[in-house]
Amino acid sequence: MATAVVMPKLGNTVESCLLVAWKKAVGDAITEGEPLCEVETDKATLDVESTASGTVLALFFQEGDDIPVLTNIAVVGAPGEDVETFRPDQSGLEEPAAAELDSAAQRAQPQGEPSQAGTGADTRISPRARHLAERKSLDVAAIPGTGPGGRIIERDIQAALKSQRGMTPLAKRMVEAGDYQAPPSQESAGRRVTAHDLLPVVPSPAPAAMPEAGEDEAERITLRGPRKIIAERMLASLQTTAQLTLNSSADARALLAYRLRLKNSPEELGLRQVTINDLVLFAVSRTLPHYPELNALFHGDAVTRFKNVHLAMAVDTPRGLIVPVIRNAHRLSLRDLAAQSRSLAAACLDGTVNPDSLQGGTFTVTNLGSLGIESFTPVLNAPQVGILGVSNINLKPVQVGADVEFIPHLGLSLTINHQVVDGAPGARFLHALAQNIGNLELLLAM
């Protein structure tokens, strides 16, 4: 009997997957549990296994397609069986009934009569999103869609409604005319936008002409997958948060000495692979519980502070920056924390990290010290309110009595969301962390 193979839900937050490559072709034999295709979530590359044995009768998508989860992607069965009943609707993955209604409405409209403004008749939009927009009298023409193929879905309408602000009738008419635009939200927070608040629309400059063929050599790369997600999230982070970075350093003598002891420890203890970064992660995990305002998430109008430290760590991979999470890091021994850090980093590098391992972080650490960076400004991993940047170890002149000594120091940069974390609590956390790193063996004994 013919059986459909569906795109599985590869994680609680995964809504769609990018089809990277088919591993079987139509007509090939396949057994249950054998890889059928390779797919990519926003952070990981995984195999989708066949859920039946037989012959591959149909493959419904092409490599490069972005496929919603729980959608039929293939059919496996006996040669000659019908597959059409399993074929998904791929016209923007619009529900058939809604597509038929839209088509009927277009046929009923007289030729030459324009579509009504705000109905979204020429816009790809899901029925639920269309219904919500109509109830709220929202024009969907200018709303960017985040669904498959740029389709507008319900969450896009909800985001547009949330961003709407009250305007006086005159201001609204001036904006609709196209010559003025609303000011940034922070400039008119808590009150209606008036005509005096509006800003003139400045025409965009004409794009520079592309060089003629042969004049220059260049490669145009379309962002997709992890790189596209990173680009969107970094921009959103800077646009939606008030980021402030505090710079400090920690005496690194204890850090370096303890790392040397670990490298020379008996192999059976399993401590030789503990890195400087692992020691910093350990110090952060023990410091954060005393500063709950940093171990928190900010969602628009509320801050959620956590007692448990779910420590995210940035991992550089060929596919872009990936940030897995070490859960309950404050409860782990140094050896266990280092083992999890090593395992997660390896999974990120080979593309097999579980998507659920990339969710739920409460604070992030990003380390560029191995690349010789002396100081940098880490960007918040929103909705987290704090991220620690770790730089390299440099000699720093320190006055000791009447003399000046050059002592190795580890560079630390803390970025906070100044909307909900003031500079003083951030500075106190950074000071305490530096003290803990400088007295690492005492911290390990606690």
PyMOL commands that set and color helices and strands:
alter all, ss='L'
color gray80, all
select helices_A, chain A and resi 84-86+96-108+127-135+148-150+154-163+169-177+185-187+195-197+225-240+253-263+267-269+276-290+329-331+334-350+355-358+369-371+423-438+440-445
alter helices_A, ss='H'
color red, helices_A
select strands_A, chain A and resi 3-6+16-22+29-30+35-40+45-49+54-59+66-68+72-77+180-181+199-200+243-251+296-299+302-305+311-313+315-317+320-322+325-326+363-367+386-400+403-417
alter strands_A, ss='S'
color yellow, strands_A
deselect
rebuild
show_as cartoon
